[in-house]
């Protein structure tokens, strides 16, 4: 059975964003149990030259929802707005992203197959087809940021494991 562009993107984005929502819950619970300021995790980084946890969460939304919405315009540019700085604001964004994913139909996404898509940042431009943009640019970035968010929490002692990262599996039946 062939997979459509929708099949490859939306369910995978939904699964991992659901897992990110769970990571936020575990991070907030960890802060409460350790009497730790939320900012210690929200602003945490693996290395000084990397973006913080909040940016990683925001970027999962940018490379899923924002990327899918950009297909209609044919242009994607980085979101340079600051990330939310509270667990509740991060959770609100993730929940809104999950709701947005639920609104997409296979026909919505599959209609973009073969269409031109461009990444633009200032004077830098890269040309793609919609499917190559999603599969070679957005999805790798999406998983990078989800993994980095997980890794930051793990590094900071939040009790998360592989099941927390994989989220709700799409089982047969």
Secondary structure, 3 states (H helix, E strand, C coil): CCCCHHHHHHHHHHHHHHHHHHHHHHHHHHHHHCCCCHHHHHCCCCCCCCCCHHHHHHHHHHHHHHHHHHHHHCEECCCCCCCCCCHHHHHHHHHHHHHHHHHCCHHHHHCCCCCEEEEEECCEEEEEEHHHHHHHHHHHHHHHHHHHHHHHHHHCCCCCCHHHHHCCCCCCC
